[in-house]
Amino acid sequence: MPTTASGAADCETYLHRIGRSGRFGKEGVAVNLITSDEKYILKELEHHFQMTIPLLTNDDLIERWA
C-alpha cells in the first residue's frame, strides 16, 4: 500500500507513485497523508482524474486494517 506524505509535483507523478498499489489487474489502495492546508492538492487530483478521493479518518483506517 503506497503512502504519500507530501503532494506530488504534478498529477502524472502522483499517478506513477500510487500506481504501484494495483498491479496485474488487482485493486489497490493508496493513502495520502495531508494537512488541511494541502486539501487543494486532492481537489486538483480529483479534477484531473475525474474521480472522488474519499476522506478516511483514523477510525476508518483502524476498522479496515486492524
C-alpha positions as MATLAB code, in Angstrom:
seq = 'MPTTASGAADCETYLHRIGRSGRFGKEGVAVNLITSDEKYILKELEHHFQMTIPLLTNDDLIERWA';
ca = [
       0.000    0.000    0.000;
       1.764    3.176   -1.134;
       1.611    6.036    1.328;
       2.424    9.615    0.397;
       3.168   12.291    2.972;
       3.508   15.184    0.572;
       1.828   16.131   -2.643;
       3.382   15.150   -5.934;
       4.828   17.847   -8.146;
       2.129   17.089  -10.740;
      -0.741   14.700  -11.419;
       1.255   12.325  -13.603;
       3.966   11.973  -10.937;
       1.259   11.189   -8.394;
      -0.219    8.542  -10.706;
       3.211    6.953  -11.140;
       3.766    6.847   -7.364;
       0.403    5.384   -6.401;
       0.175    3.126   -9.439;
       2.155    0.536   -7.539;
      -0.870   -0.164   -5.338;
      -2.737   -2.101   -8.015;
      -0.796   -4.438  -10.254;
      -1.800   -7.164  -12.672;
      -5.458   -6.122  -12.706;
      -5.828   -6.241   -8.929;
      -7.424   -3.487   -6.871;
      -5.085   -1.414   -4.750;
      -5.206    1.221   -2.046;
      -3.054    4.315   -1.633;
      -3.094    6.522    1.452;
      -2.350   10.243    1.243;
      -1.331   11.955    4.463;
      -2.125   15.638    4.081;
      -2.665   18.692    6.230;
      -5.717   20.907    5.953;
      -3.532   23.365    4.018;
      -2.889   20.674    1.388;
      -6.527   19.802    0.649;
      -6.235   21.727   -2.603;
      -3.843   19.032   -3.862;
      -6.549   16.371   -3.566;
      -9.033   18.654   -5.310;
      -6.587   19.093   -8.209;
      -6.113   15.314   -8.452;
      -9.860   14.669   -8.329;
     -10.439   17.206  -11.090;
      -7.587   15.902  -13.258;
      -8.558   12.220  -12.957;
     -12.331   12.897  -12.810;
     -12.820   10.886   -9.642;
     -13.503   11.331   -5.945;
     -10.801   10.523   -3.411;
     -12.585    9.512   -0.200;
     -11.587   11.008    3.123;
     -10.604    8.390    5.694;
     -10.378    9.137    9.383;
      -8.095    7.374   11.844;
     -11.098    5.307   12.959;
     -11.746    4.244    9.348;
      -8.176    3.020    8.990;
      -8.232    1.134   12.290;
     -11.549   -0.515   11.438;
     -10.393   -1.598    7.994;
      -6.854   -2.773    8.719;
      -6.704   -3.611   12.438;
];
